[in-house]
Amino acid sequence: MSKVAKSSFRSSHNSQPKNESIWFDSDEFDSITSDHFEPEYWHKNHSIIGSALGRGTTYFFAHAGSEFVLRHYRRGGLIGKLLTDQYLYTGLSNTRAWQEMSLLLKLKELTLPAPTPVAARVTKNLFYYQADIITKKIPHAQDVHQHLLTEPLSAEIWECIGATIAKFHTNQIYHHDLNIHNIMLDKDDKVWLIDFDKCATRNGEKWKKENLDRLARSLKKEKNKHSEYHFRDENWDTLKNGYSSS
């Protein structure tokens, strides 16, 4: 992985089956087992503090004075109805968990506003694998979609959203699913991007416009679904100004 991984990340070899690979941040967990990736474990310890529905259920839990996010990798689309959480195994470094963990560590090095990775697990079974990841929860943050359901955002925040996306693009960070649900706003109005599954560094420039176009489609889709959605065409113009001037 990266220099950050070498300094604080380690593999867990104790009390885990041979078909499991686990990495964790020793600054956050003294040790870790496969149990830590099971929601039932945190339920039994009365540590679950919330959840969110998407392709599956994402769990939020508290541990040692911090809050974390536990996510199990699940497929989308038609294939997801047949193989809900199974992926072809072609090597550990090709797994979704390894790649997302590695990218998040790189984003941390670049001081970009993204979740901090804490642990990941890959479970291999014959020719396929299943995976989980744990990240630190962004304190007092809510996705921008939820904000827009209740109130408009200021021009300054729209500009900040554009400028934040530009920072990722300047560093050639491609976000596979840049939609309004994956942009967060914390209590200090700091903008964050989340969900870096299938994301990567990418050369070139063409994909950057395609990234922004995807976000524009997401906003228009939500506006069409909700009669009181606080998004206007001028908001998009302001976002693009923030992007261009960054």
NORMOFEN-V519017 format. One record per pair of residues at least 12 apart in sequence whose ideal C-beta (glycine too) atoms are under 10 Angstrom apart, sorted by sequence separation. I is the first residue (numbers start at 0). J is the second residue. If there is no record, write none. Layout:
i = {I;I}
j = {J;J}
This chain:
i = {9;10;11;21;23;38;46;47;48;49;57;58;71;72;73;74;103;104;119;120;181;182;218;9;10;19;46;47;48;56;57;58;71;72;103;118;119;120;143;164;180;181;218;219;8;9;11;19;21;46;47;56;57;72;102;103;118;119;143;180;181;218;8;9;21;45;46;55;56;99;101;117;118;119;177;7;8;9;14;15;42;44;45;46;54;55;100;103;116;117;118;178;218;219;7;8;11;13;14;15;16;19;41;44;49;51;53;54;55;56;99;100;116;117;143;176;177;218;4;6;7;8;13;14;15;38;41;42;44;48;50;54;55;100;101;114;116;117;164;174;176;6;7;9;11;13;14;15;38;41;48;49;50;51;54;55;100;114;115;116;117;160;163;174;175;176;4;6;7;11;14;38;40;41;46;53;54;96;99;114;115;172;174;175;176;215;218;3;9;11;37;41;46;54;74;98;100;113;114;115;174;175;176;177;214;0;9;11;38;47;53;54;72;96;97;114;115;160;173;175;176;72;96;114;172;174;175;215;11;55;72;95;96;97;113;160;166;173;174;175;211;214;215;35;54;94;96;112;159;167;173;174;41;70;94;95;96;114;163;164;166;172;173;35;72;94;163;172;173;174;211;41;55;94;156;162;163;164;171;172;173;211;40;54;55;70;94;103;159;161;163;171;172;173;54;91;100;159;160;170;171;173;38;99;103;159;167;171;211;35;37;91;96;98;100;147;152;156;158;160;171;174;177;182;36;38;88;95;96;97;99;100;146;155;156;157;168;171;173;177;181;28;29;35;36;37;88;94;95;96;100;144;145;156;173;176;177;27;28;36;86;88;93;94;95;96;97;99;143;144;145;153;171;175;177;178;179;182;207;27;88;94;96;142;143;144;146;152;168;171;173;174;177;178;179;181;88;89;91;95;142;143;144;146;173;176;177;179;180;27;84;88;142;143;144;145;146;168;169;172;175;176;177;178;179;28;85;87;88;89;142;143;144;145;168;174;178;179;27;86;87;88;142;143;167;168;174;177;178;85;86;87;88;142;143;176;179;180;85;86;141;142;165;168;178;179;84;85;86;140;141;164;167;168;178;179;70;84;85;86;140;141;82;84;139;140;141;68;83;84;137;139;140;164;165;67;72;84;137;138;139;140;143;164;67;69;137;138;139;143;68;69;71;72;138;140;142;179;65;67;139;140;161;164;67;112;140;142;179;190;65;111;137;140;161;112;113;137;160;62;111;112;72;73;110;111;137;72;73;109;71;72;109;111;71;72;111;113;134;70;71;72;109;134;70;71;106;109;111;113;134;69;70;69;70;109;132;68;69;70;106;132;68;69;105;67;68;106;130;67;68;69;105;67;68;22;66;67;68;114;65;66;102;113;20;62;65;66;102;112;147;66;60;65;112;144;148;157;20;22;144;147;157;160;161;164;165;168;21;22;58;61;143;147;161;163;164;20;24;60;157;161;162;165;166;169;20;59;112;114;144;148;150;151;152;157;160;161;164;165;168;22;112;113;114;147;149;151;152;156;157;159;160;161;162;163;164;165;112;113;114;116;148;149;150;151;154;157;158;159;161;162;163;165;166;24;111;112;113;114;147;148;149;151;154;157;158;161;162;165;111;112;113;114;144;147;148;153;156;157;158;160;161;162;164;35;36;113;147;152;154;155;156;157;158;159;160;161;162;163;35;36;37;146;147;151;154;157;158;161;162;36;144;153;154;157;158;161;35;113;152;156;31;36;106;144;152;154;155;158;159;31;33;49;143;147;154;158;27;32;48;27;28;31;33;106;27;28;105;24;26;27;51;0;8;24;103;106;23;24;38;102;22;23;24;36;37;101;102;105;22;23;36;99;100;102;103;105;4;8;22;23;35;36;99;102;0;4;7;21;22;23;36;98;99;102;3;21;22;33;35;98;99;101;102;1;5;20;21;22;98;99;0;1;3;4;20;21;96;98;99;0;1;3;4;19;20;21;75;95;98;0;1;2;3;19;20;31;95;0;1;2;3;4;18;19;20;0;1;3;18;19;0;1;2;3;15;18;28;1;2;16;17;18;27;1;11;15;16;18;8;20;27;8;11;19;24;8;18;19;20;21;22;23;8;24;3;4;3;0;73;70;72;68;72;70;53;51;57;53;54}
j = {21;22;23;33;35;50;58;59;60;61;69;70;83;84;85;86;115;116;131;132;193;194;230;22;23;32;59;60;61;69;70;71;84;85;116;131;132;133;156;177;193;194;231;232;22;23;25;33;35;60;61;70;71;86;116;117;132;133;157;194;195;232;23;24;36;60;61;70;71;114;116;132;133;134;192;23;24;25;30;31;58;60;61;62;70;71;116;119;132;133;134;194;234;235;24;25;28;30;31;32;33;36;58;61;66;68;70;71;72;73;116;117;133;134;160;193;194;235;22;24;25;26;31;32;33;56;59;60;62;66;68;72;73;118;119;132;134;135;182;192;194;25;26;28;30;32;33;34;57;60;67;68;69;70;73;74;119;133;134;135;136;179;182;193;194;195;24;26;27;31;34;58;60;61;66;73;74;116;119;134;135;192;194;195;196;235;238;24;30;32;58;62;67;75;95;119;121;134;135;136;195;196;197;198;235;22;31;33;60;69;75;76;94;118;119;136;137;182;195;197;198;95;119;137;195;197;198;238;35;79;96;119;120;121;137;184;190;197;198;199;235;238;239;60;79;119;121;137;184;192;198;199;67;96;120;121;122;140;189;190;192;198;199;62;99;121;190;199;200;201;238;69;83;122;184;190;191;192;199;200;201;239;69;83;84;99;123;132;188;190;192;200;201;202;84;121;130;189;190;200;201;203;69;130;134;190;198;202;242;67;69;123;128;130;132;179;184;188;190;192;203;206;209;214;69;71;121;128;129;130;132;133;179;188;189;190;201;204;206;210;214;62;63;69;70;71;122;128;129;130;134;178;179;190;207;210;211;62;63;71;121;123;128;129;130;131;132;134;178;179;180;188;206;210;212;213;214;217;242;63;124;130;132;178;179;180;182;188;204;207;209;210;213;214;215;217;125;126;128;132;179;180;181;183;210;213;214;216;217;65;122;126;180;181;182;183;184;206;207;210;213;214;215;216;217;67;124;126;127;128;181;182;183;184;207;213;217;218;67;126;127;128;182;183;207;208;214;217;218;126;127;128;129;183;184;217;220;221;127;128;183;184;207;210;220;221;127;128;129;183;184;207;210;211;221;222;114;128;129;130;184;185;127;129;184;185;186;114;129;130;183;185;186;210;211;114;119;131;184;185;186;187;190;211;115;117;185;186;187;191;117;118;120;121;187;189;191;228;115;117;189;190;211;214;118;163;191;193;230;241;117;163;189;193;214;166;167;191;214;117;166;167;128;129;166;167;193;129;130;166;129;130;167;169;130;131;170;172;193;130;131;132;169;194;131;132;167;170;172;174;195;131;132;132;133;172;195;132;133;134;170;196;133;134;170;133;134;172;196;134;135;136;172;135;136;91;135;136;137;183;135;136;172;183;91;133;136;137;173;183;218;138;133;138;185;217;221;230;94;96;218;221;231;234;235;238;239;242;96;97;133;136;218;222;236;238;239;96;100;136;233;237;238;241;242;245;97;136;189;191;221;225;227;228;229;234;237;238;241;242;245;100;190;191;192;225;227;229;230;234;235;237;238;239;240;241;242;243;191;192;193;195;227;228;229;230;233;236;237;238;240;241;242;244;245;104;191;192;193;194;227;228;229;231;234;237;238;241;242;245;192;193;194;195;225;228;229;234;237;238;239;241;242;243;245;117;118;195;229;234;236;237;238;239;240;241;242;243;244;245;118;119;120;229;230;234;237;240;241;244;245;120;228;237;238;241;242;245;120;198;237;241;117;122;192;230;238;240;241;244;245;118;120;136;230;234;241;245;115;120;136;116;117;120;122;195;117;118;195;115;117;118;142;92;100;116;195;198;116;117;131;195;116;117;118;130;131;195;196;199;117;118;131;194;195;197;198;200;100;104;118;119;131;132;195;198;97;101;104;118;119;120;133;195;196;199;101;119;120;131;133;196;197;199;200;100;104;119;120;121;197;198;100;101;103;104;120;121;196;198;199;101;102;104;105;120;121;122;176;196;199;102;103;104;105;121;122;133;197;103;104;105;106;107;121;122;123;104;105;107;122;123;105;106;107;108;120;123;133;107;108;122;123;124;133;108;118;122;123;125;116;128;135;117;120;128;133;118;128;129;130;131;132;133;119;135;115;116;116;116;196;194;196;193;197;196;180;180;194;194;196}
